[in-house]
Amino acid sequence: MSHRTADPAVDPDVAPGRWAALAGLAAAELLAMSTWFSASAVVPELRGVWSLTPTEASLLTIAVQLGFVAGALASAALSLADRFSPRRVMAVAAAGAAVANLGLLAADAAAPAIVLRFTTGVFLAGVYPPALKAMATWFRARRGLALGVMVGALTLGSALPHLVRALGGLDWRVVVAVTSAATLAGGVVALAGRDGPYPFPRAHFDPGQALAVMRDREVRLASLGYFGHMWELYAMWAWIGAYLTASFEVTGVADPGTVAAYGAAGAVGIGALGCVAGGLLGDRRGRVWLTSVAMLSSGAAAGVAGAVWGRAPALVLAVVLFWGFWVVADSAQFSTLVTEVADQRYVGTAVTMQLALGFTLTVATIWLVPLLVEWVGWRWSFLVLTPGPLLGTVAMQRLRVRPPAIAVSRAGVPSRR
């Protein structure tokens, strides 16, 4: 299957309708992935309904992460995103996630709910990576911005549980039903669209490619950078609300839980702006430069967060907003790099493997932070997140001198291997 030969860096209109396609896929992604956060939004209510222990409450979130990893590994082994239409994979996976999430209405205890959350994560692995590949068929130039917009939309969804907690008043069954309907609608929106004029070559079934893609040095370095990023990201998102609540209680803020929920929604939601800025800067200054700046900035914020804990609320909020902006600003750029430097026949497999291994790391830090809080308190706990972005920056600097990375950084056009 051939590519168009016009250079979009010279003619930005070589793919008419690409911005409309971006809007449609971003909407589909946001809707379809909404079930990821449905249980997190209603955990406070479920604690009373199901008599959840703290461990069971954490597992409702971690189960989705583990399910996503399992689904992503299976998808990579089967090369689903490279053998079939990404949009069809998204639609089928969204339907499965909606049904699994709706099953929470029939659950009466933590154990079946955790299984359902795991199943939801398995299906969501068929939504996120194919969406990234589908969008890449519309953009060669400004691909970083396009994928940044998509991750930004997903980031706004990540902020919704905190906003729901702040607003209150919603029955947990309503939240589950609405998010299931939204996920199903996201699959329909994805199916209604079409792929762009830069299709990737269709791959044949080759289970060995799930590991072979990671033997590519450029893909491996880009993925190592992503792993450092993921070591920090989800632990920050998972525990920033608890951090703010504890800090505001110390300083005597009235109704600290509600104020912290709004603060956490802002800290996570501002990441959507970070994603867009990251896409613009990644396309303009280079992805290696942007990812390094973002990781150094977010890693520094993780260290400062402990130092300002318990101080003036305005100072604490300023730090977490800065952190929230940079902690996800680079997220889409790692996947963009992989779409540009990987074997073009197995781009979907490469992105899926990158995501699967990255999400595996998130489980470790989501567990570790609250344990450290019990041992040493909030002033020191977030320091455990700083090695990730530091090591990720080292990987990206090593990638900087590799020829494919230099080519995409200068031209903004993927190599065609």
Rosetta blueprint (number, residue, H / E / L):
1 M L
2 S L
3 H L
4 R L
5 T L
6 A L
7 D L
8 P L
9 A L
10 V L
11 D L
12 P L
13 D L
14 V L
15 A L
16 P L
17 G L
18 R H
19 W H
20 A H
21 A H
22 L H
23 A H
24 G H
25 L H
26 A H
27 A H
28 A H
29 E H
30 L H
31 L H
32 A H
33 M H
34 S H
35 T H
36 W H
37 F H
38 S H
39 A H
40 S H
41 A H
42 V H
43 V H
44 P H
45 E H
46 L H
47 R H
48 G H
49 V H
50 W L
51 S L
52 L L
53 T L
54 P H
55 T H
56 E H
57 A H
58 S H
59 L H
60 L H
61 T H
62 I H
63 A H
64 V H
65 Q H
66 L H
67 G H
68 F H
69 V H
70 A H
71 G H
72 A H
73 L H
74 A H
75 S H
76 A H
77 A H
78 L H
79 S L
80 L H
81 A H
82 D H
83 R H
84 F L
85 S L
86 P H
87 R H
88 R H
89 V H
90 M H
91 A H
92 V H
93 A H
94 A H
95 A H
96 G H
97 A H
98 A H
99 V H
100 A H
101 N H
102 L H
103 G H
104 L H
105 L H
106 A H
107 A L
108 D L
109 A L
110 A H
111 A H
112 P H
113 A H
114 I H
115 V H
116 L H
117 R H
118 F H
119 T H
120 T H
121 G H
122 V H
123 F H
124 L H
125 A L
126 G L
127 V L
128 Y H
129 P H
130 P H
131 A H
132 L H
133 K H
134 A H
135 M H
136 A H
137 T L
138 W L
139 F L
140 R L
141 A L
142 R L
143 R H
144 G H
145 L H
146 A H
147 L H
148 G H
149 V H
150 M H
151 V H
152 G H
153 A H
154 L H
155 T H
156 L H
157 G H
158 S H
159 A H
160 L H
161 P H
162 H H
163 L H
164 V H
165 R H
166 A H
167 L H
168 G L
169 G L
170 L L
171 D L
172 W H
173 R H
174 V H
175 V H
176 V H
177 A H
178 V H
179 T H
180 S H
181 A H
182 A H
183 T H
184 L H
185 A H
186 G H
187 G H
188 V H
189 V H
190 A H
191 L H
192 A H
193 G L
194 R L
195 D L
196 G L
197 P L
198 Y L
199 P L
200 F L
201 P L
202 R L
203 A L
204 H L
205 F L
206 D L
207 P L
208 G L
209 Q H
210 A H
211 L H
212 A H
213 V H
214 M H
215 R H
216 D L
217 R H
218 E H
219 V H
220 R H
221 L H
222 A H
223 S H
224 L H
225 G H
226 Y H
227 F H
228 G H
229 H H
230 M H
231 W H
232 E H
233 L H
234 Y H
235 A H
236 M H
237 W H
238 A H
239 W H
240 I H
241 G H
242 A H
243 Y H
244 L H
245 T H
246 A H
247 S H
248 F H
249 E H
250 V H
251 T L
252 G L
253 V L
254 A L
255 D L
256 P H
257 G H
258 T H
259 V H
260 A H
261 A H
262 Y H
263 G H
264 A H
265 A H
266 G H
267 A H
268 V H
269 G H
270 I L
271 G H
272 A H
273 L H
274 G H
275 C H
276 V H
277 A H
278 G H
279 G H
280 L H
281 L H
282 G H
283 D H
284 R H
285 R H
286 G L
287 R H
288 V H
289 W H
290 L H
291 T H
292 S H
293 V H
294 A H
295 M H
296 L H
297 S H
298 S H
299 G H
300 A H
301 A H
302 A H
303 G H
304 V H
305 A H
306 G H
307 A H
308 V H
309 W L
310 G L
311 R L
312 A L
313 P H
314 A H
315 L H
316 V H
317 L H
318 A H
319 V H
320 V H
321 L H
322 F H
323 W H
324 G H
325 F H
326 W H
327 V H
328 V L
329 A L
330 D L
331 S H
332 A H
333 Q H
334 F H
335 S H
336 T H
337 L H
338 V H
339 T H
340 E H
341 V H
342 A L
343 D L
344 Q H
345 R H
346 Y H
347 V H
348 G H
349 T H
350 A H
351 V H
352 T H
353 M H
354 Q H
355 L H
356 A H
357 L H
358 G H
359 F H
360 T H
361 L H
362 T H
363 V H
364 A H
365 T H
366 I H
367 W H
368 L H
369 V H
370 P H
371 L H
372 L H
373 V H
374 E H
375 W H
376 V H
377 G L
378 W H
379 R H
380 W H
381 S H
382 F H
383 L H
384 V H
385 L H
386 T L
387 P H
388 G H
389 P H
390 L H
391 L H
392 G H
393 T H
394 V H
395 A H
396 M H
397 Q H
398 R H
399 L H
400 R H
401 V L
402 R L
403 P H
404 P H
405 A H
406 I H
407 A H
408 V H
409 S H
410 R H
411 A H
412 G L
413 V L
414 P L
415 S L
416 R L
417 R L
